[in-house]
Amino acid sequence: MLNPQHALPIENQGLDPKLFNQVVAITQSIPAHQHLHMHLLSLAPGKARLQMPTNPAFSNSYGLTHGGLIATFTDSAMGVALRTLNLRAVTVEINLNFLAPVKVDQILTVTAYKVHLGSQLVVAEAEVFNPDKKLVAKSRATFYRVGKLLDSV
């Protein structure tokens, strides 16, 4: 499947095609993802990679990327990673460590992955990298399972 924003392929790394298409469709339909220009790069079972540009409209008083934007990016990416497990889940807690300043006008890449899959709670982590592949933020969140994405997967 192609990423309509960049005409780049979104790599399917082992998901059932029906689930892959559903995860892509949901992710691309979320207004916040559209507004922030988040783009899928790849999906694998329990894992997602996305990119997002930063810009001065989302800067803080120091002229750097606002931490809330990075928090939104990690939360969104972890949610996508959980969808690859055919889960619908909502965030109940999130922790984020900022490890380096993030300049504006950069493309950030996040890798999010499942850490623990319980009967009600799921734990995921996300790592955000700048264009130089430097780790700039790491996040961990707990999600509450609210159902399945698809009944037949």
Sequence and secondary structure as in RCSB ss.txt:
>XXXX:A:sequence
MLNPQHALPIENQGLDPKLFNQVVAITQSIPAHQHLHMHLLSLAPGKARLQMPTNPAFSNSYGLTHGGLIATFTD
SAMGVALRTLNLRAVTVEINLNFLAPVKVDQILTVTAYKVHLGSQLVVAEAEVFNPDKKLVAKSRATFYRVGKLL
DSV
>XXXX:A:secstr
 EETTTTEE EESS  HHHHHHHHHHHHH HHHHHTT EEEEEETTEEEEEEE  GGGB TTSBB HHHHHHHHH
HHHHHHHHTTTEEEEEEEEEEEE S  BSS EEEEEEEEEEE SSEEEEEEEEE TT  EEEEEEEEEEEEEES 
TT 
